[in-house]
Amino acid sequence: MKKSIILFFYFLLSLCYSQNRLNDEAIVSQHKRMVYDRWGDWRPYGKYFLGIQTNFAYATVWGWLAPKRNRRYKAGADIRPLKIGGEEMKRTILAKEQEKLAEKIKIRQDSIYKRKLQDFAYWTPLTVDADPLWLLYYKRMLKPLKEFPDKLSDWNGFDEEGYKKLYSLGTITRLQENLDLLKNQYEISRTVSMPRGKRFILYHKTLIGWRKFLSNLDSEKKNASLMISYKQREKERKQPSEIYNHQTDMKIAERVFIKYRQLIHNN
């Protein structure tokens, strides 16, 4: 019996409400103004009798008894945060733009990271032969420098006289210094550990120097040939002519007479 009474008591409690739901229209209007619905609906409304406002609630919220900030709020601009152009909408749009920017930065950072890993793979001289740019261009362009003799004296592009002439003028020594510098740059670019970009800058610098060296070498070779040719002409000009200027008229007449007698005798 006692248990039945307790169960009945709990059943009655379950049917009761601990709180009553209130629906204050003024608060609902305020909520609408605070978000996006609409600006206005200033509840509680004023009530007038003979032109005199008689609603005490209106007077304390929006009227002459209300704080100044309430009256400024009512007379002020539309400040709904979720309206089009509202502060919260601006913050939301800005947050989305920042998310897109962060994603772009992340993608760029990942690209830079991958590029750094690729560059690091070509950092050591052990992998320089596998670099695509080296295989496609610089290997072919720098091959003549690699195969060029270390000493200009071993190069078969000079004849002996031209080499001696340029050596006497100091040109061979200068060209040899330039060649040694280019050979050294090429060796450094192939054997020293360095960033990939710096390695290709050194490749290109060596290639430009090699082209300039070939141009100077060809120019000096032509100059040596011209000097030798000019010297030979001067030597020929100073030698006595083979024309018979040294023979007398008598000897010339004797030679003509002898040839004439031989011609008659043969006939």
Secondary structure, 3 states (H helix, E strand, C coil): CHHHHHHHHHHHHHHCCCCCCCCCHHHHHHHHHHCCCCCCCCCCCCCEECCEECCHHHHHHCCCCCCHHHHHHHHCCCCCCCCCCCHHHHHHHHHHHHHHHHHHHHHHHHHHHHHHHHHHHCCCCCCHHHCHHHHHHHHHHHHHHHHCCCCHHHCCCCCHHHHHHHHHHCHHHHHHHHHHHHHHHHHHHHHCCCCHHHHHHHHHHHHHHHHHHHHHHHHHHHHHHHHHHHHHHHHHHHCCCCCHHHCCHHHHHHHHHHHHHHHHHHC
